[in-house]
Amino acid sequence: MFYRESGEFKTSYAKDNSSFPIAADKVIHVAMLVIALLVVPFMINDYWAGAVFLPFLIYAIAALGLNILTGYCGQVSLGTGAFMAVGAFACYKIMVAFPELNMIIVVLLSGVVTAGVGVVFGLPSLRIKGFYLAVATLAAQFFLIWLFNKVGWFYNYSATGQINAPTREVFGFNITGAEATPEARYLFCLFFVFILAWVAKNLTRGRIGRSWMAIRDMDIAAEIIGVNPLTTKLTAFAVSSFFIGVSGALFFGVYLGAVEVTEVFGIQKSFIVLFMIIIGGLGSIFGSFIGAAFMVLLPVLLKNILVGQLDWPTDIAEHLNFIIVGLLIMVFLIAEPHGLARLWNVTKQKLRLWPFPY
């Protein structure tokens, strides 16, 4: 079998604790990165960019952010859609106020603004947790959406309340606007996915990540051994909100180009991202990606097969999508709470030992 660690000797603790202790893992990730960089850009078109690749990359960043907060730190949040809206409106206001600012800096600043908002709404986590914290973040969802609708400054007093992304270039290529090519938009989003996934992987494997998991597993015991719940929880909210704010800025500026906050960033957006980490796997970087891929690809497959091939009505295909997602969530919560990522890890463990008993 190709997946083996026999013969791979580690000469230091750092090597044994590396992100990819087995050579096959490193080869697989490098191969996927090469395909993403050197193959997909030459095959992508407007349909594949709009239906699959851009939503997958952007939702993967949002799922990473929510997984850091809920999966690693154990703080339940139902305000993901609102924090994506914060990132989108911050991106819009920065683009309008500073037209010469590089788009990469604009997206990062949008994440910083969202991180600050996330810290403010994360303060209740110091006193409440579980269901009560979920209700508090749900209140943030409705409050922020109401605020963006009622205060005209956020959308520059537009009569429709809609915000539109101005045209911006990065290294001579249009990233936003009608002239932006699918290749440029895809590579721009892929850049942020790669950087943020690398940051998330290192954060969760380091001291900060261990503090998050200590608070998640037993906050009283974590405080006794020296973990500060104030800084740990607020750090989780800040990092999570930064990731979600970046995804919101990309969703507005690169993917849609025009946004009406109620229709795009409503409560359903929060539940979609939550379903991603439940199906993909709580407390797993890989689970965030596989959950995002599942939630993006399932409607596309149902639409192409049921509507395109079998001529089913579109509404039946959409209802079937809801039924499948709902059933899977119940199955995973009951049978495998750690989602698809856990099933993949079990498969890898079996491959490492096969054909010997386990």
URWOQUI-V367580 format. One record per backbone hydrogen bond with DSSP energy under -1.0 kcal/mol. NH is the residue of the N-H (numbers start at 1). CO is the residue of the C=O. E is the energy in kcal/mol with one decimal. If there is no record, write none. Layout:
nh->{NH/NH}
co->{CO/CO}
e->{E/E}
This chain:
nh->{4/8/16/17/18/26/27/28/29/30/31/32/33/34/35/36/37/38/39/40/42/43/44/49/50/51/52/53/54/56/57/58/59/60/61/62/63/64/65/66/67/68/69/70/72/75/83/84/85/86/87/88/89/90/91/92/93/94/95/96/97/98/101/106/107/108/109/110/111/112/113/114/115/116/117/118/119/120/121/125/126/127/128/132/134/135/136/137/138/139/140/141/142/143/144/145/146/147/148/149/150/151/154/156/157/158/163/165/170/173/175/176/180/185/186/187/188/189/190/191/192/193/194/195/196/197/198/199/200/201/202/203/204/205/209/210/211/212/213/214/215/216/217/218/222/223/224/225/226/227/232/233/234/235/236/237/238/239/240/241/242/243/244/245/246/247/248/249/250/251/252/253/254/255/256/257/259/264/265/269/271/272/273/274/275/276/277/278/279/280/281/288/289/290/291/292/293/294/295/296/297/298/301/302/303/304/305/306/308/310/312/317/318/319/320/321/322/323/324/325/326/327/328/329/330/331/332/333/334/335/339/340/341/343/344/345/346/347/348/349/350/351/352/354/356}
co->{2/5/12/13/15/22/23/24/25/26/27/28/29/30/31/32/33/34/35/35/39/40/40/45/46/47/48/48/49/52/53/54/55/56/57/58/59/60/61/62/63/64/65/66/67/69/79/80/81/82/83/84/85/86/87/88/89/90/91/92/93/94/98/102/103/104/105/106/107/108/109/110/111/112/113/114/115/116/117/122/123/124/124/129/130/131/132/133/134/135/136/137/138/139/140/141/142/143/144/145/146/147/151/153/152/155/259/257/173/170/168/168/177/181/182/183/184/185/186/187/188/189/190/191/192/193/194/195/196/197/198/199/200/201/203/206/207/208/209/210/211/212/213/214/218/219/220/221/223/222/228/229/230/231/232/233/234/235/236/237/238/239/240/241/242/243/244/245/246/247/248/249/250/250/251/252/163/260/261/266/267/268/269/270/271/272/273/274/275/276/277/284/285/286/287/288/289/290/291/292/293/294/297/298/299/300/301/302/303/305/306/313/314/315/316/317/318/319/320/321/322/323/324/325/326/327/328/329/330/331/336/279/280/339/340/341/342/343/344/345/346/347/348/350/353}
e->{-1.1/-1.8/-1.8/-1.8/-1.2/-1.3/-2.4/-2.5/-2.3/-2.5/-2.5/-2.3/-2.2/-2.5/-2.4/-2.4/-1.9/-3.2/-1.8/-2.4/-1.0/-1.7/-1.9/-2.5/-2.5/-2.8/-1.7/-2.3/-2.0/-2.4/-2.5/-2.4/-2.8/-2.1/-1.4/-1.9/-2.9/-2.2/-2.2/-2.5/-2.6/-1.9/-1.5/-3.3/-2.0/-2.5/-2.0/-2.3/-1.8/-2.0/-2.0/-2.2/-2.8/-2.6/-2.2/-2.1/-2.6/-2.3/-2.4/-2.2/-2.4/-2.6/-1.6/-2.1/-2.3/-2.1/-2.7/-2.0/-1.8/-2.0/-2.5/-2.1/-2.3/-2.0/-1.9/-2.8/-2.1/-1.6/-2.1/-1.5/-1.9/-1.8/-2.5/-1.1/-2.0/-2.0/-1.9/-2.5/-1.9/-2.1/-1.7/-1.9/-1.9/-2.7/-2.6/-1.7/-2.2/-2.5/-2.5/-1.5/-2.2/-2.3/-1.2/-1.2/-3.3/-1.2/-2.3/-3.3/-2.5/-1.5/-2.9/-1.3/-1.3/-2.2/-2.3/-2.4/-2.1/-2.1/-2.6/-2.0/-1.3/-2.2/-2.6/-2.2/-2.7/-2.4/-2.0/-2.3/-2.8/-2.4/-2.0/-2.5/-2.5/-1.1/-1.6/-2.2/-2.0/-2.3/-2.4/-1.9/-2.2/-2.3/-2.5/-2.4/-2.3/-2.2/-1.9/-1.8/-1.0/-2.7/-2.2/-2.3/-2.1/-2.1/-2.0/-2.3/-2.4/-2.9/-2.5/-2.6/-2.2/-2.2/-2.4/-2.9/-2.3/-2.1/-2.4/-2.4/-2.4/-2.6/-2.2/-3.0/-1.5/-2.3/-2.5/-3.0/-2.4/-2.0/-2.3/-1.3/-1.8/-2.1/-1.9/-2.0/-2.7/-1.6/-1.5/-1.7/-2.6/-2.7/-1.9/-1.2/-1.2/-2.5/-2.4/-1.9/-2.5/-2.1/-2.4/-1.7/-2.7/-2.4/-2.9/-2.6/-2.4/-2.4/-2.7/-2.2/-2.1/-1.6/-3.2/-1.5/-2.1/-2.3/-2.5/-1.7/-1.8/-2.2/-2.5/-2.4/-2.5/-2.4/-2.5/-2.3/-2.0/-2.6/-2.9/-2.5/-1.7/-3.4/-2.1/-2.7/-2.9/-1.3/-2.1/-2.1/-2.4/-2.0/-2.1/-2.2/-2.0/-2.1/-2.0/-1.9/-2.4}
